[in-house]
Structure formats: structure tokens, C-alpha cells
Amino acid sequence: MAYQIVNARIVNEGAIHGGSLSVDDGRILGIDVPPPPGAEVIDAAGSYLLPGLIDDQVHFREPGFEHKATIETESRAAVSGGITSYMEMPNTNPQTATAEAMADKHARAAARSMANYSFFFGATNDNLEEIKRIDPALACGVKVFMGSSTGNMLVDDETVLEGIFSSTPLVIATHCEHTPTLKINEAAARERFGDAIPFSQHPIIRSVEVCYRSSSLAVELARRHGARLHVLHLTTARELELFDRGPVAGKRITAEACVHHLFFDDTAYATHGSHVVCNPAIKTTADRAAIWEAVRDDRIDVIATDHAPHTLEEKAGPYGSAPAGLPLVQHSLLSLFEHVAAGRFTMEQLVQKTSHAPATLFGIRDRGYLRPGYWADLVLLDPSSPTPADAPLHAKCGWSPFAGMRFSSQVRMTWVNGELRYQDGRFLPGSGGRRLEFDR
């Protein structure tokens, strides 16, 4: 299929350019180049044309937790929000901690994912030899829960941690919270409140110290072994001292922030309760401001979602039983554009953090930029057409932490591998997403 998108504000590689983009057979021909004969003309009418977002941290729950979400439902929600590629986490059932489990996930995604996909290989205290045997072409990275309540995926064996950081050539993506300190804080909260711990205690239980003790250990291990480390979902000002300013290319140690930690602060617990409970916790206004400063000065390299849906029934429980995690892929781009509109960062920075940087960091082949020969993963964002957050929700769980809000922009169209898959609230038929390929 050949087409040319005209009258677009094209955001790419640090610049905004008014013009056109031509596509043929799923690939970008170029910006302001003649279209192929007979190409369809699509009028962007002044909307922003961006490379599709690449979300480097999602939990789509399949297999094992399909009552919460599936690859099919969550990839559709992602595409409706302008996310065209994702990297999914290993804490499913079975966990993605064996070659067989990884192959099963690839088969499931090939059959029903609307977006392009890759999967993290999960580390445990027992599978170091499996990690050493991973084919680097088959996994986006190794996920290490350095502090977690996710089954047996907490890796707290120092010998295993040393083995992972010293042996794998893959990106090591870490969830950093120090479990012993967390448990001490939780016991103190239970002594004070009994079984009625208020949700406002969440960032106190999962405190700055909980985060820093774990993230500083990860950075120390990476520096000692020369490992390629990516620290996920930073939430505290103190942790930012661990990371260097500057472009993502060439860095051995990188960092991520998530959309909800950039949008909410700890005042939200009073109004949203369990619907903003996530791990690591949303923290103070000062912490959020520091994270924003790190986004702007490139200590934080990537913005992702950590999309982690649970049912409303599960979320309705008290603090001790309501699971942590929020559904976010549908509203990621829309919420980030609110910050552009407020002057916190620019459209160019938005695209850098959500498309260019993930592609560079993970070495994703032919995606993340609007370059000739690259796959036409595209999103058209109308900055002046509002979207109610309560408009039809596509994540299976059927709720959003942004409920009741109204975003100032609208995702008009999303193309995946050159095919228009979402337009003005409707999903369109077409082939599925492709497995991400890596230049390694």
C-alpha cells in the first residue's frame, strides 16, 4: 500500500518540520519526497506526525492472568494510544524464565498482537545458566527484580546477581526496591494502623531509602562488571545522582521514568486511593519535579508506562490486598502531551524519550525514527481535539487512573508496519504486529 501524509507537523530527530511523508510497502520512503504513482493522499490538517511510541515496560498478563488482560486486548489499547511497539515483562504464569516459556510468548504474540513485540527474559535465583544461554536475538533484555513481591522472581542471591551482571551481553533492566528495608517499613505501618493502613502510607513504606539502596547496588554492579544496565521507573530525587547527563547513545547505564510518576504526586492518594498504588510508589511533589528536571537534562533517557492492569474488584481491596499497578498504554501519549502544553518539555523531547531513545538503547532495527527504509510505525496526534479519559477504554480491566479527566489532544490515526490500524476511535483490519529485531 502506498500513501502520502500531507500538511503534517513532522516531529523527528530534534526538529518539527511542516511537510509530507511518503510510505510504500510498509516502509518510509522519506520526508518531502514524491509519492509512488497512485498513492493515497492523507491530509493531516496540521496534526503532529510522530514515529510510533516504543514502550519498554508493559505487563500484558498472558499467560496465566487472562482475567486481567491479554496480549490481544492490551496491544489494541496500546495502538489506540499511539504505541506501536512494546517490550513485555516476564512475571506471567509460567514466568518467562525458560527458553520454552519465551517461545510460547512469541507464538501467542505472533497470533494476536496488533502492535510489534518483544519480551524480557526473567531472572530468578535459580536460572543463571538459562540466562547465559539466551539467544540475544530472541529477547530485548534480562529483567531482574531486585526487590519484588512477584512470586519467586526476587533475585536476592548475591552470587546470582554477580553472575548476571558479569555474563550477559543483553540490557539488564532492573526493578529496584530493597526488600528488607521495605519489610521493616511495612511492619512499622502495621504496628501503627493494624489492618487499616491508609493508601497514603504507600510511599512511606516503599520509601526513598527502599529505592536508593537497591538502585545504587545495581549501578555499582554494572560499573564493576561493565554491564549494560537500564534502571526502570525511577521515583526519587536522590536516585538521580546515580546517573549521568547526556544523550543515550554510548551510555552503559541508563534510566527510565514512567508516565504516572510524571503526572501524579502523593496528594493523589487522598482522591484516587488504590487506583494510583504502584511499585515503586508515586512519591512527593519535590520528587516529581526532580524527575522532570532529569528528563529535561537527559539523566533520564526513556519514558515508558509500566502498564500493569488489575481488575476493579481486585483494586477494591484494602491496602494489604489491593495489588499494585495501573493500566496506562491508552493514555500515555495523551498525558505526556499535557506536559508539552504546560511547557514542562517539548514535542521534540517527547518523541526523543518515547521513540528515538528506546530504539537506540535496545538496538531496535529500523524503528523509532522517521527515516527512509524504516518501518512506517506512525501516529497522528491532533493537539486541538480533546479526548475524555472516560471515552471507550480498550484495556480489558476497563478502568483508568485518569478517570474524570479530559485530555487536550487526540490520537487520530496509528499505523503499524505501514498499515492503518486505528482511526478516529475505530480499529481497522490488517495483519498483526511483528517481532522486534535488534542490531546486536
C-alpha positions as a Markdown table, in Angstrom:
| # | Residue | x | y | z |
|---|---|---|---|---|
| 1 | Met | 0.0 | 0.0 | 0.0 |
| 2 | Ala | 1.4 | 3.4 | -1.0 |
| 3 | Tyr | 0.3 | 6.7 | 0.6 |
| 4 | Gln | 1.5 | 10.2 | 1.4 |
| 5 | Ile | 0.6 | 12.1 | 4.6 |
| 6 | Val | 0.5 | 15.8 | 3.8 |
| 7 | Asn | 0.1 | 19.0 | 5.8 |
| 8 | Ala | 1.7 | 17.4 | 8.8 |
| 9 | Arg | 3.8 | 18.8 | 11.6 |
| 10 | Ile | 6.5 | 16.1 | 11.4 |
| 11 | Val | 8.4 | 15.6 | 14.7 |
| 12 | Asn | 11.6 | 13.8 | 14.2 |
| 13 | Glu | 15.3 | 13.8 | 15.4 |
| 14 | Gly | 15.0 | 17.1 | 17.4 |
| 15 | Ala | 13.1 | 19.2 | 14.9 |
| 16 | Ile | 9.5 | 19.9 | 13.8 |
| 17 | His | 9.0 | 20.3 | 10.1 |
| 18 | Gly | 5.9 | 21.2 | 8.2 |
| 19 | Gly | 5.6 | 18.9 | 5.2 |
| 20 | Ser | 4.7 | 15.4 | 3.9 |
| 21 | Leu | 5.9 | 11.8 | 4.5 |
| 22 | Ser | 5.6 | 9.1 | 1.8 |
| 23 | Val | 5.2 | 5.4 | 2.5 |
| 24 | Asp | 5.3 | 2.3 | 0.2 |
| 25 | Asp | 5.0 | -1.4 | 1.0 |
| 26 | Gly | 5.2 | -0.7 | 4.8 |
| 27 | Arg | 8.4 | 1.3 | 4.7 |
| 28 | Ile | 9.1 | 5.0 | 4.8 |
| 29 | Leu | 10.2 | 6.5 | 1.5 |
| 30 | Gly | 11.1 | 9.8 | 3.0 |
| 31 | Ile | 10.1 | 13.3 | 4.1 |
| 32 | Asp | 9.0 | 15.7 | 1.4 |
| 33 | Val | 9.8 | 13.2 | -1.4 |
| 34 | Pro | 7.5 | 12.4 | -4.3 |
| 35 | Pro | 5.0 | 9.6 | -3.5 |
| 36 | Pro | 4.7 | 6.5 | -5.7 |
| 37 | Pro | 2.2 | 6.6 | -8.6 |
| 38 | Gly | -1.3 | 6.1 | -7.4 |
| 39 | Ala | -0.5 | 6.8 | -3.8 |
| 40 | Glu | -3.4 | 7.7 | -1.5 |
| 41 | Val | -3.2 | 11.2 | -0.1 |
| 42 | Ile | -4.0 | 11.6 | 3.7 |
| 43 | Asp | -4.4 | 15.1 | 4.9 |
| 44 | Ala | -3.0 | 15.6 | 8.4 |
| 45 | Ala | -4.6 | 19.0 | 8.6 |
| 46 | Gly | -1.8 | 20.4 | 10.8 |
| 47 | Ser | -1.7 | 17.5 | 13.3 |
| 48 | Tyr | 1.6 | 16.2 | 14.6 |
| 49 | Leu | 3.1 | 13.2 | 12.8 |
| 50 | Leu | 5.3 | 11.2 | 15.1 |
| 51 | Pro | 7.2 | 7.9 | 15.0 |
| 52 | Gly | 5.1 | 5.3 | 16.9 |
| 53 | Leu | 5.9 | 5.1 | 20.6 |
| 54 | Ile | 8.1 | 2.2 | 21.8 |
| 55 | Asp | 7.0 | 1.2 | 25.3 |
| 56 | Asp | 9.9 | -0.6 | 27.0 |
| 57 | Gln | 7.9 | -1.8 | 30.0 |
| 58 | Val | 4.5 | -3.4 | 29.9 |
| 59 | His | 2.7 | -6.2 | 31.7 |
| 60 | Phe | 0.1 | -7.8 | 29.4 |
| 61 | Arg | -0.6 | -10.7 | 31.8 |
| 62 | Glu | -0.7 | -13.5 | 29.3 |
| 63 | Pro | -0.3 | -16.4 | 30.0 |
| 64 | Gly | -1.7 | -17.1 | 33.4 |
| 65 | Phe | -3.7 | -13.9 | 34.3 |
| 66 | Glu | -6.0 | -13.5 | 31.3 |
| 67 | His | -8.8 | -12.4 | 33.6 |
| 68 | Lys | -6.9 | -9.1 | 33.9 |
| 69 | Ala | -5.5 | -8.7 | 30.4 |
| 70 | Thr | -4.4 | -10.5 | 27.2 |
| 71 | Ile | -1.9 | -9.8 | 24.6 |
| 72 | Glu | -4.7 | -9.1 | 22.2 |
| 73 | Thr | -6.6 | -6.6 | 24.3 |
| 74 | Glu | -3.6 | -4.7 | 25.7 |
| 75 | Ser | -1.9 | -4.4 | 22.3 |
| 76 | Arg | -5.1 | -2.9 | 20.9 |
| 77 | Ala | -5.2 | -0.5 | 23.8 |
| 78 | Ala | -1.6 | 0.4 | 23.1 |
| 79 | Val | -2.2 | 1.1 | 19.4 |
| 80 | Ser | -5.2 | 3.3 | 20.2 |
| 81 | Gly | -2.8 | 5.3 | 22.3 |
| 82 | Gly | -0.1 | 5.6 | 19.6 |
| 83 | Ile | 2.2 | 2.9 | 21.0 |
| 84 | Thr | 3.3 | 0.7 | 18.0 |
| 85 | Ser | 5.9 | -1.5 | 19.7 |
| 86 | Tyr | 6.2 | -2.9 | 23.2 |
| 87 | Met | 8.5 | -4.9 | 25.4 |
| 88 | Glu | 6.7 | -7.2 | 27.8 |
| 89 | Met | 7.7 | -8.3 | 31.3 |
| 90 | Pro | 8.3 | -11.9 | 32.5 |
| 91 | Asn | 6.1 | -12.1 | 35.6 |
| 92 | Thr | 3.4 | -14.2 | 34.0 |
| 93 | Asn | 2.4 | -17.8 | 34.8 |
| 94 | Pro | 4.5 | -19.6 | 33.8 |
| 95 | Gln | 7.2 | -17.0 | 34.3 |
| 96 | Thr | 9.3 | -16.2 | 31.2 |
| 97 | Ala | 12.4 | -17.7 | 32.7 |
| 98 | Thr | 13.0 | -20.6 | 30.3 |
| 99 | Ala | 13.5 | -20.8 | 26.6 |
| 100 | Glu | 10.2 | -22.7 | 26.3 |
| 101 | Ala | 8.3 | -20.0 | 28.0 |
| 102 | Met | 9.8 | -17.4 | 25.8 |
| 103 | Ala | 8.9 | -19.3 | 22.6 |
| 104 | Asp | 5.4 | -19.7 | 23.9 |
| 105 | Lys | 5.0 | -15.9 | 24.3 |
| 106 | His | 6.4 | -15.2 | 20.9 |
| 107 | Ala | 3.9 | -17.7 | 19.4 |
| 108 | Arg | 1.0 | -16.0 | 21.3 |
| 109 | Ala | 2.0 | -12.6 | 20.1 |
| 110 | Ala | 2.5 | -13.7 | 16.5 |
| 111 | Ala | -1.1 | -14.9 | 16.5 |
| 112 | Arg | -2.8 | -12.0 | 18.1 |
| 113 | Ser | -0.7 | -8.9 | 18.9 |
| 114 | Met | -1.8 | -5.7 | 17.0 |
| 115 | Ala | 1.5 | -4.0 | 17.9 |
| 116 | Asn | 5.1 | -5.1 | 17.4 |
| 117 | Tyr | 6.5 | -7.0 | 20.3 |
| 118 | Ser | 9.5 | -8.3 | 22.2 |
| 119 | Phe | 9.8 | -10.0 | 25.6 |
| 120 | Phe | 12.2 | -9.7 | 28.5 |
| 121 | Phe | 13.8 | -12.9 | 29.9 |
| 122 | Gly | 13.1 | -13.2 | 33.6 |
| 123 | Ala | 15.9 | -13.7 | 36.1 |
| 124 | Thr | 15.4 | -15.9 | 39.2 |
| 125 | Asn | 17.8 | -17.2 | 41.9 |
| 126 | Asp | 17.8 | -20.5 | 40.0 |
| 127 | Asn | 18.2 | -19.8 | 36.3 |
| 128 | Leu | 21.6 | -18.2 | 35.8 |
| 129 | Glu | 22.7 | -20.9 | 33.3 |
| 130 | Glu | 19.5 | -20.3 | 31.3 |
| 131 | Ile | 20.3 | -16.6 | 31.2 |
| 132 | Lys | 23.8 | -17.3 | 29.9 |
| 133 | Arg | 22.3 | -19.4 | 27.0 |
| 134 | Ile | 19.7 | -16.8 | 25.8 |
| 135 | Asp | 19.9 | -16.1 | 22.1 |
| 136 | Pro | 20.4 | -12.3 | 22.1 |
| 137 | Ala | 18.1 | -12.1 | 19.0 |
| 138 | Leu | 15.2 | -13.5 | 20.9 |
| 139 | Ala | 15.0 | -11.2 | 24.0 |
| 140 | Cys | 15.0 | -7.5 | 24.3 |
| 141 | Gly | 16.8 | -7.9 | 27.7 |
| 142 | Val | 17.0 | -9.6 | 31.0 |
| 143 | Lys | 14.6 | -8.4 | 33.7 |
| 144 | Val | 15.9 | -8.5 | 37.3 |
| 145 | Phe | 13.5 | -7.8 | 40.2 |
| 146 | Met | 16.0 | -6.5 | 42.8 |
| 147 | Gly | 13.2 | -6.2 | 45.3 |
| 148 | Ser | 9.8 | -7.5 | 44.5 |
| 149 | Ser | 6.8 | -9.5 | 45.7 |
| 150 | Thr | 6.3 | -11.2 | 42.4 |
| 151 | Gly | 6.4 | -14.9 | 43.1 |
| 152 | Asn | 10.0 | -16.3 | 43.2 |
| 153 | Met | 11.3 | -13.6 | 40.8 |
| 154 | Leu | 13.0 | -11.6 | 43.6 |
| 155 | Val | 16.8 | -12.1 | 42.9 |
| 156 | Asp | 18.5 | -11.5 | 46.2 |
| 157 | Asp | 21.3 | -14.1 | 45.9 |
| 158 | Glu | 24.5 | -12.0 | 45.6 |
| 159 | Thr | 26.3 | -14.8 | 43.7 |
| 160 | Val | 23.5 | -14.9 | 41.1 |
| 161 | Leu | 23.5 | -11.1 | 40.8 |
| 162 | Glu | 27.2 | -11.1 | 40.2 |
| 163 | Gly | 26.8 | -13.8 | 37.7 |
| 164 | Ile | 24.1 | -12.0 | 35.7 |
| 165 | Phe | 26.0 | -8.6 | 35.7 |
| 166 | Ser | 29.3 | -10.3 | 34.7 |
| 167 | Ser | 28.0 | -12.6 | 32.0 |
| 168 | Thr | 25.1 | -11.4 | 29.9 |
| 169 | Pro | 25.6 | -9.1 | 26.9 |
| 170 | Leu | 22.0 | -8.1 | 27.0 |
| 171 | Val | 20.5 | -5.0 | 28.6 |
| 172 | Ile | 19.8 | -5.7 | 32.2 |
| 173 | Ala | 16.5 | -4.0 | 33.2 |
| 174 | Thr | 16.0 | -3.7 | 37.0 |
| 175 | His | 13.1 | -3.1 | 39.3 |
| 176 | Cys | 15.0 | -1.6 | 42.3 |
| 177 | Glu | 13.5 | -1.7 | 45.8 |
| 178 | His | 15.3 | -3.1 | 48.8 |
| 179 | Thr | 13.1 | -5.8 | 50.3 |
| 180 | Pro | 14.5 | -5.9 | 53.9 |
| 181 | Thr | 14.0 | -2.2 | 54.3 |
| 182 | Leu | 10.5 | -2.4 | 52.8 |
| 183 | Lys | 9.5 | -5.1 | 55.2 |
| 184 | Ile | 10.7 | -3.1 | 58.2 |
| 185 | Asn | 8.7 | -0.1 | 57.0 |
| 186 | Glu | 5.6 | -2.3 | 56.4 |
| 187 | Ala | 5.9 | -3.8 | 59.9 |
| 188 | Ala | 6.0 | -0.3 | 61.4 |
| 189 | Ala | 2.9 | 0.7 | 59.4 |
| 190 | Arg | 1.0 | -2.4 | 60.6 |
| 191 | Glu | 2.0 | -1.7 | 64.2 |
| 192 | Arg | 0.6 | 1.8 | 63.9 |
| 193 | Phe | -2.5 | 1.2 | 61.8 |
| 194 | Gly | -3.2 | -2.5 | 62.1 |
| 195 | Asp | -5.1 | -3.8 | 59.1 |
| 196 | Ala | -6.4 | -0.3 | 58.2 |
| 197 | Ile | -3.2 | 1.0 | 56.6 |
| 198 | Pro | -4.2 | 4.1 | 54.5 |
| 199 | Phe | -3.0 | 4.2 | 50.9 |
| 200 | Ser | -1.2 | 7.4 | 51.7 |
| 201 | Gln | 1.4 | 5.2 | 53.6 |
| 202 | His | 2.4 | 3.5 | 50.3 |
| 203 | Pro | 5.3 | 5.9 | 49.5 |
| 204 | Ile | 6.4 | 5.8 | 53.1 |
| 205 | Ile | 6.5 | 2.0 | 53.2 |
| 206 | Arg | 8.2 | 2.0 | 49.7 |
| 207 | Ser | 10.4 | 4.9 | 50.7 |
| 208 | Val | 13.2 | 6.8 | 49.2 |
| 209 | Glu | 15.6 | 4.6 | 51.1 |
| 210 | Val | 14.0 | 1.5 | 49.8 |
| 211 | Cys | 14.6 | 2.6 | 46.3 |
| 212 | Tyr | 18.0 | 4.1 | 46.7 |
| 213 | Arg | 19.6 | 1.1 | 48.5 |
| 214 | Ser | 18.6 | -1.1 | 45.6 |
| 215 | Ser | 19.3 | 1.2 | 42.6 |
| 216 | Ser | 22.7 | 2.2 | 44.0 |
| 217 | Leu | 23.6 | -1.5 | 44.2 |
| 218 | Ala | 22.5 | -2.1 | 40.6 |
| 219 | Val | 24.6 | 0.8 | 39.4 |
| 220 | Glu | 27.6 | -0.4 | 41.5 |
| 221 | Leu | 27.4 | -3.9 | 40.0 |
| 222 | Ala | 27.0 | -2.5 | 36.5 |
| 223 | Arg | 30.1 | -0.2 | 36.8 |
| 224 | Arg | 32.2 | -3.0 | 38.3 |
| 225 | His | 31.4 | -5.5 | 35.6 |
| 226 | Gly | 30.9 | -3.1 | 32.7 |
| 227 | Ala | 27.3 | -4.4 | 32.3 |
| 228 | Arg | 24.6 | -2.7 | 30.2 |
| 229 | Leu | 22.1 | -1.6 | 32.9 |
| 230 | His | 18.7 | 0.1 | 32.4 |
| 231 | Val | 17.1 | 1.1 | 35.7 |
| 232 | Leu | 13.3 | 1.2 | 35.4 |
| 233 | His | 10.7 | 3.6 | 36.8 |
| 234 | Leu | 12.7 | 6.0 | 38.9 |
| 235 | Thr | 10.7 | 7.8 | 41.5 |
| 236 | Thr | 13.0 | 9.7 | 43.8 |
| 237 | Ala | 15.2 | 12.8 | 43.6 |
| 238 | Arg | 18.0 | 11.0 | 45.5 |
| 239 | Glu | 18.4 | 8.2 | 42.9 |
| 240 | Leu | 19.1 | 10.7 | 40.1 |
| 241 | Glu | 22.6 | 11.4 | 41.4 |
| 242 | Leu | 23.5 | 7.9 | 40.2 |
| 243 | Phe | 23.0 | 8.8 | 36.5 |
| 244 | Asp | 24.9 | 10.9 | 34.0 |
| 245 | Arg | 23.6 | 13.7 | 31.8 |
| 246 | Gly | 23.8 | 13.4 | 28.1 |
| 247 | Pro | 22.5 | 11.5 | 25.1 |
| 248 | Val | 21.6 | 7.9 | 25.3 |
| 249 | Ala | 24.0 | 6.7 | 22.6 |
| 250 | Gly | 27.1 | 5.3 | 24.1 |
| 251 | Lys | 25.8 | 5.1 | 27.7 |
| 252 | Arg | 26.3 | 1.9 | 29.6 |
| 253 | Ile | 23.9 | 2.9 | 32.4 |
| 254 | Thr | 20.5 | 4.4 | 31.5 |
| 255 | Ala | 17.3 | 5.2 | 33.3 |
| 256 | Glu | 13.6 | 5.3 | 32.8 |
| 257 | Ala | 10.7 | 7.4 | 34.1 |
| 258 | Cys | 7.0 | 6.4 | 33.8 |
| 259 | Val | 4.1 | 8.5 | 32.8 |
| 260 | His | 2.2 | 8.1 | 36.1 |
| 261 | His | 5.2 | 9.2 | 38.2 |
| 262 | Leu | 5.4 | 12.3 | 35.9 |
| 263 | Phe | 1.7 | 13.1 | 36.2 |
| 264 | Phe | 0.7 | 12.3 | 39.8 |
| 265 | Asp | 2.3 | 13.0 | 43.2 |
| 266 | Asp | 1.5 | 11.8 | 46.7 |
| 267 | Thr | -1.5 | 14.1 | 47.0 |
| 268 | Ala | -3.3 | 11.8 | 44.6 |
| 269 | Tyr | -3.7 | 9.0 | 47.3 |
| 270 | Ala | -6.4 | 11.0 | 49.0 |
| 271 | Thr | -8.6 | 11.1 | 45.9 |
| 272 | His | -7.5 | 8.0 | 43.9 |
| 273 | Gly | -6.7 | 5.5 | 46.7 |
| 274 | Ser | -5.6 | 2.2 | 45.3 |
| 275 | His | -6.0 | 3.4 | 41.7 |
| 276 | Val | -2.6 | 5.1 | 42.0 |
| 277 | Val | -0.9 | 2.4 | 44.0 |
| 278 | Cys | 2.0 | 1.1 | 42.0 |
| 279 | Asn | 5.5 | -0.2 | 42.7 |
| 280 | Pro | 7.7 | 1.7 | 43.2 |
| 281 | Ala | 5.3 | 4.2 | 44.7 |
| 282 | Ile | 4.3 | 7.6 | 43.4 |
| 283 | Lys | 6.1 | 10.0 | 45.8 |
| 284 | Thr | 6.3 | 13.7 | 46.7 |
| 285 | Thr | 5.8 | 16.8 | 44.6 |
| 286 | Ala | 9.5 | 17.5 | 45.0 |
| 287 | Asp | 10.4 | 14.1 | 43.8 |
| 288 | Arg | 8.2 | 14.5 | 40.7 |
| 289 | Ala | 9.8 | 17.9 | 40.0 |
| 290 | Ala | 13.3 | 16.4 | 40.2 |
| 291 | Ile | 12.3 | 13.6 | 37.8 |
| 292 | Trp | 11.1 | 16.2 | 35.4 |
| 293 | Glu | 14.4 | 18.0 | 35.6 |
| 294 | Ala | 16.2 | 14.8 | 34.9 |
| 295 | Val | 14.0 | 14.2 | 31.8 |
| 296 | Arg | 15.0 | 17.6 | 30.5 |
| 297 | Asp | 18.7 | 17.2 | 31.2 |
| 298 | Asp | 18.9 | 13.6 | 29.9 |
| 299 | Arg | 19.8 | 11.8 | 33.1 |
| 300 | Ile | 16.5 | 10.0 | 32.4 |
| 301 | Asp | 16.7 | 8.6 | 28.9 |
| 302 | Val | 13.3 | 6.9 | 28.3 |
| 303 | Ile | 9.7 | 7.5 | 29.3 |
| 304 | Ala | 7.5 | 4.3 | 29.4 |
| 305 | Thr | 4.3 | 3.2 | 31.1 |
| 306 | Asp | 4.8 | 0.1 | 33.2 |
| 307 | His | 1.2 | -0.7 | 32.1 |
| 308 | Ala | 0.1 | -3.2 | 34.8 |
| 309 | Pro | -3.7 | -3.8 | 34.8 |
| 310 | His | -5.7 | -5.4 | 37.6 |
| 311 | Thr | -9.5 | -5.8 | 37.8 |
| 312 | Leu | -11.6 | -3.2 | 39.6 |
| 313 | Glu | -12.6 | -6.0 | 42.0 |
| 314 | Glu | -9.0 | -6.6 | 42.9 |
| 315 | Lys | -8.2 | -2.9 | 43.2 |
| 316 | Ala | -11.2 | -2.5 | 45.6 |
| 317 | Gly | -9.5 | -4.4 | 48.4 |
| 318 | Pro | -7.8 | -2.8 | 51.4 |
| 319 | Tyr | -4.1 | -1.7 | 51.4 |
| 320 | Gly | -2.8 | -5.2 | 52.3 |
| 321 | Ser | -4.6 | -7.0 | 49.4 |
| 322 | Ala | -5.1 | -4.4 | 46.6 |
| 323 | Pro | -2.5 | -5.2 | 44.0 |
| 324 | Ala | -0.1 | -2.6 | 42.7 |
| 325 | Gly | -0.2 | -1.5 | 39.1 |
| 326 | Leu | -2.1 | 0.8 | 36.7 |
| 327 | Pro | -3.4 | 0.5 | 33.1 |
| 328 | Leu | -1.7 | 3.2 | 31.1 |
| 329 | Val | -1.0 | 2.4 | 27.5 |
| 330 | Gln | -4.1 | 4.0 | 26.0 |
| 331 | His | -3.4 | 7.4 | 27.7 |
| 332 | Ser | 0.4 | 7.5 | 27.7 |
| 333 | Leu | 0.8 | 9.9 | 24.8 |
| 334 | Leu | -2.2 | 12.0 | 25.7 |
| 335 | Ser | -1.0 | 12.5 | 29.3 |
| 336 | Leu | 2.5 | 13.4 | 28.0 |
| 337 | Phe | 1.1 | 16.0 | 25.6 |
| 338 | Glu | -0.5 | 17.7 | 28.6 |
| 339 | His | 3.1 | 18.4 | 29.8 |
| 340 | Val | 4.0 | 19.7 | 26.4 |
| 341 | Ala | 1.0 | 22.1 | 26.6 |
| 342 | Ala | 2.1 | 23.2 | 30.1 |
| 343 | Gly | 5.6 | 23.9 | 28.9 |
| 344 | Arg | 7.4 | 21.2 | 31.0 |
| 345 | Phe | 9.1 | 19.8 | 27.9 |
| 346 | Thr | 8.8 | 20.0 | 24.2 |
| 347 | Met | 7.3 | 17.8 | 21.5 |
| 348 | Glu | 10.8 | 17.1 | 20.3 |
| 349 | Gln | 11.8 | 15.8 | 23.8 |
| 350 | Leu | 8.6 | 13.8 | 24.0 |
| 351 | Val | 9.5 | 11.9 | 20.8 |
| 352 | Gln | 13.1 | 11.5 | 21.9 |
| 353 | Lys | 12.1 | 9.9 | 25.1 |
| 354 | Thr | 9.3 | 7.6 | 23.8 |
| 355 | Ser | 10.5 | 6.6 | 20.3 |
| 356 | His | 14.1 | 7.5 | 19.5 |
| 357 | Ala | 15.8 | 6.7 | 22.8 |
| 358 | Pro | 14.2 | 3.2 | 23.2 |
| 359 | Ala | 15.1 | 2.3 | 19.7 |
| 360 | Thr | 18.7 | 3.4 | 20.3 |
| 361 | Leu | 19.0 | 2.0 | 23.8 |
| 362 | Phe | 17.9 | -1.5 | 22.8 |
| 363 | Gly | 19.3 | -1.5 | 19.3 |
| 364 | Ile | 15.9 | -2.0 | 17.6 |
| 365 | Arg | 16.3 | -2.4 | 13.9 |
| 366 | Asp | 14.5 | 0.0 | 11.5 |
| 367 | Arg | 12.1 | 1.6 | 14.0 |
| 368 | Gly | 11.8 | 4.6 | 16.3 |
| 369 | Tyr | 12.7 | 7.2 | 13.7 |
| 370 | Leu | 11.1 | 8.7 | 10.5 |
| 371 | Arg | 13.9 | 7.6 | 8.2 |
| 372 | Pro | 13.9 | 6.3 | 4.7 |
| 373 | Gly | 13.8 | 2.5 | 4.8 |
| 374 | Tyr | 12.4 | 2.3 | 8.3 |
| 375 | Trp | 9.1 | 0.6 | 9.1 |
| 376 | Ala | 6.2 | 3.1 | 8.9 |
| 377 | Asp | 5.2 | 2.9 | 12.6 |
| 378 | Leu | 3.4 | 6.2 | 12.8 |
| 379 | Val | 0.9 | 8.2 | 15.0 |
| 380 | Leu | -1.0 | 11.3 | 14.1 |
| 381 | Leu | -1.8 | 13.4 | 17.1 |
| 382 | Asp | -4.3 | 16.3 | 16.9 |
| 383 | Pro | -3.3 | 18.8 | 19.5 |
| 384 | Ser | -6.6 | 20.7 | 19.5 |
| 385 | Ser | -9.3 | 17.9 | 19.7 |
| 386 | Pro | -10.0 | 17.0 | 23.3 |
| 387 | Thr | -10.3 | 13.3 | 24.5 |
| 388 | Pro | -12.2 | 12.4 | 27.6 |
| 389 | Ala | -10.3 | 9.8 | 29.6 |
| 390 | Asp | -13.6 | 8.0 | 30.1 |
| 391 | Ala | -14.1 | 7.6 | 26.4 |
| 392 | Pro | -14.3 | 3.9 | 25.4 |
| 393 | Leu | -11.5 | 2.1 | 27.3 |
| 394 | His | -9.7 | -0.7 | 25.4 |
| 395 | Ala | -7.7 | -2.4 | 28.2 |
| 396 | Lys | -9.5 | -5.4 | 29.4 |
| 397 | Cys | -9.7 | -4.2 | 33.0 |
| 398 | Gly | -12.0 | -1.3 | 31.9 |
| 399 | Trp | -10.7 | 1.5 | 34.2 |
| 400 | Ser | -8.1 | 4.2 | 34.1 |
| 401 | Pro | -6.3 | 6.2 | 36.8 |
| 402 | Phe | -7.1 | 9.3 | 34.7 |
| 403 | Ala | -10.9 | 8.8 | 35.1 |
| 404 | Gly | -12.8 | 12.0 | 35.0 |
| 405 | Met | -10.1 | 13.9 | 33.3 |
| 406 | Arg | -10.2 | 15.5 | 29.8 |
| 407 | Phe | -7.0 | 15.5 | 27.7 |
| 408 | Ser | -6.5 | 18.3 | 25.3 |
| 409 | Ser | -5.3 | 16.2 | 22.3 |
| 410 | Gln | -6.5 | 13.2 | 20.4 |
| 411 | Val | -4.8 | 10.2 | 18.7 |
| 412 | Arg | -6.3 | 10.4 | 15.2 |
| 413 | Met | -4.5 | 7.6 | 13.5 |
| 414 | Thr | -2.0 | 4.9 | 14.2 |
| 415 | Trp | -0.1 | 2.9 | 11.6 |
| 416 | Val | 1.8 | -0.3 | 12.4 |
| 417 | Asn | 4.2 | -1.6 | 9.8 |
| 418 | Gly | 2.7 | 0.8 | 7.3 |
| 419 | Glu | -0.9 | -0.4 | 7.9 |
| 420 | Leu | -3.5 | 2.0 | 9.3 |
| 421 | Arg | -4.8 | 0.0 | 12.3 |
| 422 | Tyr | -6.6 | 2.7 | 14.3 |
| 423 | Gln | -8.5 | 5.8 | 13.1 |
| 424 | Asp | -10.8 | 8.2 | 15.0 |
| 425 | Gly | -11.8 | 5.7 | 17.7 |
| 426 | Arg | -12.1 | 2.6 | 15.4 |
| 427 | Phe | -9.8 | -0.3 | 14.9 |
| 428 | Leu | -9.2 | -1.3 | 11.3 |
| 429 | Pro | -8.5 | -4.8 | 9.9 |
| 430 | Gly | -4.9 | -5.8 | 8.9 |
| 431 | Ser | -2.0 | -8.0 | 9.6 |
| 432 | Gly | -0.6 | -8.3 | 13.1 |
| 433 | Gly | 2.5 | -6.8 | 14.7 |
| 434 | Arg | 5.9 | -8.2 | 14.0 |
| 435 | Arg | 8.6 | -9.4 | 16.4 |
| 436 | Leu | 11.1 | -6.7 | 17.0 |
| 437 | Glu | 14.6 | -7.3 | 15.5 |
| 438 | Phe | 17.8 | -6.0 | 17.1 |
| 439 | Asp | 21.1 | -4.8 | 15.7 |
| 440 | Arg | 23.5 | -6.6 | 18.1 |
